[in-house]
């Protein structure tokens, strides 16, 4: 296959491509940029997942954003390169990432400048279950008392039998003490795992299919849970929190919840791709290739933007691409172009 997977640095004002890494692509040095990177000063580190076509192990790659050159690259052992999260989180020069062996989950700490990595937490399943995996996107949080925490989901199951009921947990891990402060089992529905996590005002918000949960970071207590009682294809597993509203979205539905109580404010029918809530709006990449902008407080649709790329290539916005708000600008992507809009729509 003639893949060409590179990182492009764009000027946020003009959209001009300022640099591309690597400058020339070579299939003998395959890249697979997928997860969320971590940036500290001029350093950016990304995790590239094992891929049967391109990469035979997980890799870490650090790029200097000033020189646009590789700083270091690290291949991780094959036996801990099982399918897992490709996102990175961190604070200052230290970043954290998840690896998995066949039966265990491992959390590592890395130094973004040197590339050194250290195993800090080994997670094992509790009998009678024999396999454990990290689910969702891990989050980093510093408390008012200055404690650095990692928040993530766990999935414990029977590796040899799908008939054995599995368990899902939300975990809060104290980095300095090396202790798991909270390992709270979370109610789920159907076969869903814990998905996206957001942290706002000392609360962790998470989803599992048609269930949304709010947990107190300090106590580990569940503050509220919301259960959607619609049909199976109306689950809303993607989550974003803004302006006191938890915005849930899924294949055919979006839902707004009061962030303090979990009570439902509204719901609507829309085939949603990725979405983000910010500045009083919800920006939704529709599965039909259009960008929908909703009022976050009542769910009213304010604007629908057809991708300019449709007239050039016949394609629309990429529903799997997550909108990003930076300052007063909104950035979205098509298959071949990047686009910038006002984050606060003008009438």
LUMLUM-524265 format. One record per residue (C-alpha): x, y, z; residue in three letters. Coordinates in steps of 0.1 Angstrom, whole numbers, plus 5000, padded with zeros to 4 digits. Example, Ala and Ser with C-alpha at 12.3 -4.5 7.8 and 13.67 -1.06 7.14 Angstrom:
ATOM;5123;4955;5078;Ala
ATOM;5137;4989;5071;Ser
//
This chain:
ATOM;5000;5000;5000;Unk
ATOM;5012;5035;4992;Unk
ATOM;5005;5052;5025;Unk
ATOM;5015;5088;5032;Unk
ATOM;5008;5095;5069;Unk
ATOM;5025;5128;5079;Unk
ATOM;5021;5157;5103;Unk
ATOM;5015;5191;5089;Unk
ATOM;5020;5223;5108;Unk
ATOM;4996;5251;5097;Unk
ATOM;4996;5288;5105;Unk
ATOM;4964;5293;5125;Unk
ATOM;4958;5327;5110;Unk
ATOM;4963;5320;5073;Unk
ATOM;4960;5282;5070;Unk
ATOM;4994;5281;5052;Unk
ATOM;5013;5249;5057;Unk
ATOM;5045;5260;5075;Unk
ATOM;5062;5226;5078;Unk
ATOM;5056;5189;5073;Unk
ATOM;5071;5160;5091;Unk
ATOM;5088;5140;5077;Unk
ATOM;5097;5162;5048;Unk
ATOM;5097;5132;5025;Unk
ATOM;5078;5100;5033;Unk
ATOM;5094;5066;5031;Unk
ATOM;5075;5033;5035;Unk
ATOM;5107;5018;5050;Unk
ATOM;5101;5042;5080;Unk
ATOM;5063;5040;5083;Unk
ATOM;5044;5064;5104;Unk
ATOM;5010;5059;5120;Unk
ATOM;4998;5091;5136;Unk
ATOM;4965;5084;5154;Unk
ATOM;4962;5093;5191;Unk
ATOM;4963;5126;5210;Unk
ATOM;4999;5139;5214;Unk
ATOM;5014;5156;5244;Unk
ATOM;5033;5189;5240;Unk
ATOM;5057;5206;5264;Unk
ATOM;5075;5237;5253;Unk
ATOM;5090;5229;5219;Unk
ATOM;5086;5191;5223;Unk
ATOM;5057;5170;5210;Unk
ATOM;5056;5133;5216;Unk
ATOM;5031;5110;5198;Unk
ATOM;5024;5073;5202;Unk
ATOM;5020;5052;5171;Unk
ATOM;5001;5020;5175;Unk
ATOM;5012;4986;5162;Unk
ATOM;4996;4980;5128;Unk
ATOM;4998;4948;5109;Unk
ATOM;5006;4967;5076;Unk
ATOM;5030;4993;5087;Unk
ATOM;5043;4989;5123;Unk
ATOM;5051;4956;5141;Unk
ATOM;5053;4973;5176;Unk
ATOM;5040;5004;5193;Unk
ATOM;5064;5034;5189;Unk
ATOM;5069;5067;5207;Unk
ATOM;5082;5096;5185;Unk
ATOM;5093;5130;5198;Unk
ATOM;5095;5160;5174;Unk
ATOM;5110;5195;5180;Unk
ATOM;5083;5219;5169;Unk
ATOM;5109;5247;5163;Unk
ATOM;5132;5227;5141;Unk
ATOM;5106;5202;5128;Unk
ATOM;5131;5174;5133;Unk
ATOM;5129;5141;5152;Unk
ATOM;5144;5143;5187;Unk
ATOM;5141;5107;5196;Unk
ATOM;5122;5075;5187;Unk
ATOM;5115;5045;5209;Unk
ATOM;5101;5011;5199;Unk
ATOM;5082;4994;5226;Unk
ATOM;5084;4956;5231;Unk
ATOM;5060;4935;5210;Unk
ATOM;5046;4916;5240;Unk
ATOM;5032;4948;5255;Unk
ATOM;5020;4963;5222;Unk
ATOM;4985;4949;5224;Unk
ATOM;4955;4971;5213;Unk
ATOM;4951;4999;5238;Unk
ATOM;4949;5037;5242;Unk
ATOM;4971;5057;5219;Unk
ATOM;4966;5090;5238;Unk
ATOM;4993;5107;5259;Unk
ATOM;4988;5130;5289;Unk
ATOM;5012;5147;5311;Unk
ATOM;5026;5176;5331;Unk
ATOM;5057;5196;5324;Unk
ATOM;5084;5173;5309;Unk
ATOM;5067;5141;5321;Unk
ATOM;5041;5122;5301;Unk
ATOM;5021;5091;5308;Unk
ATOM;5009;5063;5285;Unk
ATOM;4992;5029;5286;Unk
ATOM;5006;4996;5273;Unk
ATOM;4990;4961;5275;Unk
ATOM;5003;4926;5274;Unk
ATOM;4980;4897;5267;Unk
ATOM;4965;4897;5302;Unk
ATOM;4977;4928;5321;Unk
ATOM;4977;4966;5317;Unk
ATOM;5007;4987;5323;Unk
ATOM;5011;5025;5329;Unk
ATOM;5044;5041;5321;Unk
ATOM;5059;5075;5328;Unk
ATOM;5082;5091;5302;Unk
ATOM;5106;5120;5300;Unk
ATOM;5097;5140;5268;Unk
ATOM;5133;5155;5266;Unk
ATOM;5153;5123;5270;Unk
ATOM;5128;5096;5259;Unk
ATOM;5134;5076;5291;Unk
ATOM;5104;5056;5302;Unk
ATOM;5096;5038;5335;Unk
ATOM;5069;5014;5345;Unk
ATOM;5049;5030;5374;Unk
ATOM;5018;5008;5376;Unk
ATOM;5010;4972;5368;Unk
ATOM;4973;4964;5368;Unk
ATOM;4962;4927;5373;Unk
ATOM;4927;4913;5370;Unk
ATOM;4909;4901;5401;Unk
ATOM;4898;4864;5401;Unk
ATOM;4878;4848;5387;Unk
ATOM;4884;4872;5358;Unk
ATOM;4918;4868;5341;Unk
ATOM;4923;4897;5318;Unk
ATOM;4923;4935;5323;Unk
ATOM;4924;4963;5298;Unk
ATOM;4923;5001;5300;Unk
ATOM;4893;5016;5283;Unk
ATOM;4885;5052;5273;Unk
ATOM;4909;5081;5272;Unk
ATOM;4931;5086;5303;Unk
ATOM;4930;5121;5319;Unk
ATOM;4956;5140;5340;Unk
ATOM;4944;5162;5368;Unk
ATOM;4961;5182;5395;Unk
ATOM;4940;5187;5427;Unk
ATOM;4938;5219;5447;Unk
ATOM;4962;5202;5472;Unk
ATOM;4987;5198;5444;Unk
ATOM;4983;5160;5440;Unk
ATOM;4988;5148;5404;Unk
ATOM;4962;5122;5394;Unk
ATOM;4956;5099;5365;Unk
ATOM;4920;5090;5357;Unk
ATOM;4911;5061;5334;Unk
ATOM;4887;5032;5329;Unk
ATOM;4893;4995;5334;Unk
ATOM;4877;4965;5317;Unk
ATOM;4881;4931;5334;Unk
ATOM;4869;4900;5316;Unk
ATOM;4874;4863;5310;Unk
ATOM;4899;4859;5282;Unk
ATOM;4887;4825;5273;Unk
ATOM;4849;4829;5275;Unk
ATOM;4826;4857;5265;Unk
ATOM;4798;4842;5285;Unk
ATOM;4814;4853;5318;Unk
ATOM;4801;4887;5329;Unk
ATOM;4828;4914;5327;Unk
ATOM;4833;4944;5350;Unk
ATOM;4840;4980;5343;Unk
ATOM;4857;5004;5368;Unk
ATOM;4867;5041;5370;Unk
ATOM;4902;5044;5385;Unk
ATOM;4919;5074;5401;Unk
ATOM;4957;5069;5406;Unk
ATOM;4979;5091;5427;Unk
ATOM;5012;5095;5408;Unk
ATOM;5034;5106;5438;Unk
ATOM;5023;5079;5462;Unk
ATOM;5019;5052;5436;Unk
ATOM;4985;5043;5450;Unk
ATOM;4951;5037;5433;Unk
ATOM;4929;5060;5454;Unk
ATOM;4896;5049;5437;Unk
ATOM;4886;5018;5419;Unk
ATOM;4849;5023;5415;Unk
ATOM;4828;4998;5397;Unk
ATOM;4805;5016;5373;Unk
ATOM;4771;5004;5361;Unk
ATOM;4770;4998;5324;Unk
ATOM;4745;4986;5299;Unk
ATOM;4746;4960;5271;Unk
ATOM;4782;4953;5261;Unk
ATOM;4796;4988;5264;Unk
ATOM;4828;4997;5282;Unk
ATOM;4836;5030;5299;Unk
ATOM;4843;5055;5272;Unk
ATOM;4853;5092;5271;Unk
ATOM;4863;5109;5303;Unk
ATOM;4861;5147;5311;Unk
ATOM;4871;5164;5343;Unk
ATOM;4853;5196;5353;Unk
ATOM;4852;5212;5388;Unk
ATOM;4866;5182;5407;Unk
ATOM;4841;5159;5390;Unk
ATOM;4848;5131;5365;Unk
ATOM;4822;5126;5337;Unk
ATOM;4821;5093;5317;Unk
ATOM;4799;5073;5295;Unk
ATOM;4791;5036;5288;Unk
ATOM;4766;5032;5260;Unk
ATOM;4733;5047;5272;Unk
ATOM;4747;5054;5307;Unk
ATOM;4764;5086;5318;Unk
ATOM;4781;5088;5352;Unk
ATOM;4794;5117;5373;Unk
ATOM;4819;5108;5400;Unk
ATOM;4835;5129;5428;Unk
ATOM;4873;5128;5423;Unk
ATOM;4881;5134;5460;Unk
ATOM;4857;5109;5476;Unk
ATOM;4853;5084;5447;Unk
ATOM;4815;5085;5452;Unk
ATOM;4790;5085;5423;Unk
ATOM;4772;5118;5423;Unk
ATOM;4746;5109;5397;Unk
ATOM;4739;5085;5368;Unk
ATOM;4718;5090;5338;Unk
ATOM;4701;5061;5320;Unk
ATOM;4687;5066;5285;Unk
ATOM;4658;5042;5280;Unk
ATOM;4656;5045;5242;Unk
ATOM;4663;5018;5217;Unk
ATOM;4698;5003;5214;Unk
ATOM;4708;5024;5184;Unk
ATOM;4701;5056;5203;Unk
ATOM;4731;5053;5227;Unk
ATOM;4752;5084;5231;Unk
ATOM;4787;5073;5241;Unk
ATOM;4807;5105;5232;Unk
ATOM;4808;5132;5258;Unk
ATOM;4819;5168;5261;Unk
ATOM;4812;5193;5290;Unk
ATOM;4808;5231;5288;Unk
ATOM;4788;5258;5305;Unk
ATOM;4773;5235;5330;Unk
ATOM;4760;5211;5304;Unk
ATOM;4771;5175;5296;Unk
ATOM;4767;5171;5259;Unk
ATOM;4763;5134;5248;Unk
ATOM;4763;5123;5212;Unk
ATOM;4760;5091;5193;Unk
ATOM;4751;5075;5160;Unk
ATOM;4715;5089;5159;Unk
ATOM;4711;5110;5189;Unk
ATOM;4724;5139;5210;Unk
ATOM;4714;5146;5247;Unk
ATOM;4721;5176;5270;Unk
ATOM;4723;5170;5308;Unk
ATOM;4726;5193;5337;Unk
ATOM;4762;5188;5348;Unk
ATOM;4754;5192;5385;Unk
ATOM;4723;5169;5388;Unk
ATOM;4724;5147;5357;Unk
ATOM;4688;5157;5348;Unk
ATOM;4680;5158;5311;Unk
ATOM;4677;5192;5295;Unk
ATOM;4669;5181;5259;Unk
ATOM;4675;5155;5233;Unk
ATOM;4675;5155;5195;Unk
ATOM;4679;5133;5165;Unk
ATOM;4710;5138;5145;Unk
ATOM;4735;5113;5131;Unk
ATOM;4766;5125;5150;Unk
ATOM;4802;5119;5143;Unk
ATOM;4827;5136;5167;Unk
ATOM;4816;5166;5187;Unk
ATOM;4829;5192;5211;Unk
ATOM;4812;5216;5234;Unk
ATOM;4828;5251;5240;Unk
ATOM;4818;5288;5244;Unk
ATOM;4781;5280;5248;Unk
ATOM;4779;5259;5216;Unk
ATOM;4781;5223;5206;Unk
ATOM;4800;5217;5173;Unk
ATOM;4789;5184;5158;Unk
ATOM;4805;5167;5128;Unk
ATOM;4774;5151;5111;Unk
ATOM;4777;5117;5096;Unk
ATOM;4763;5132;5063;Unk
ATOM;4795;5153;5061;Unk
ATOM;4781;5187;5074;Unk
ATOM;4790;5207;5105;Unk
ATOM;4762;5214;5129;Unk
ATOM;4764;5242;5155;Unk
ATOM;4739;5239;5184;Unk
ATOM;4731;5260;5214;Unk
ATOM;4746;5240;5242;Unk
ATOM;4718;5251;5267;Unk
ATOM;4687;5241;5248;Unk
ATOM;4700;5220;5218;Unk
ATOM;4686;5243;5192;Unk
ATOM;4704;5240;5159;Unk
ATOM;4718;5275;5149;Unk
ATOM;4738;5268;5119;Unk
ATOM;4745;5240;5094;Unk
ATOM;4777;5244;5073;Unk
ATOM;4783;5224;5041;Unk
ATOM;4819;5215;5036;Unk
ATOM;4834;5236;5008;Unk
ATOM;4853;5205;4998;Unk
ATOM;4821;5190;4985;Unk
ATOM;4822;5211;4954;Unk
ATOM;4859;5203;4948;Unk
ATOM;4862;5165;4956;Unk
ATOM;4826;5155;4963;Unk
ATOM;4834;5147;4999;Unk
ATOM;4824;5165;5032;Unk
ATOM;4838;5171;5066;Unk
ATOM;4853;5140;5082;Unk
ATOM;4829;5128;5108;Unk
ATOM;4857;5111;5127;Unk
ATOM;4877;5143;5129;Unk
ATOM;4871;5161;5162;Unk
ATOM;4864;5199;5159;Unk
ATOM;4889;5220;5178;Unk
ATOM;4884;5255;5193;Unk
ATOM;4915;5277;5197;Unk
ATOM;4909;5312;5209;Unk
ATOM;4880;5326;5189;Unk
ATOM;4885;5302;5160;Unk
ATOM;4870;5268;5152;Unk
ATOM;4891;5243;5132;Unk
ATOM;4876;5213;5113;Unk
ATOM;4888;5189;5086;Unk
ATOM;4878;5174;5053;Unk
ATOM;4895;5145;5035;Unk
ATOM;4920;5168;5018;Unk
ATOM;4916;5203;5033;Unk
ATOM;4915;5220;5067;Unk
ATOM;4890;5248;5074;Unk
ATOM;4888;5276;5099;Unk
ATOM;4856;5293;5111;Unk
ATOM;4846;5318;5138;Unk
ATOM;4840;5298;5170;Unk
ATOM;4811;5322;5179;Unk
ATOM;4790;5322;5147;Unk
ATOM;4781;5356;5132;Unk
ATOM;4744;5360;5124;Unk
//
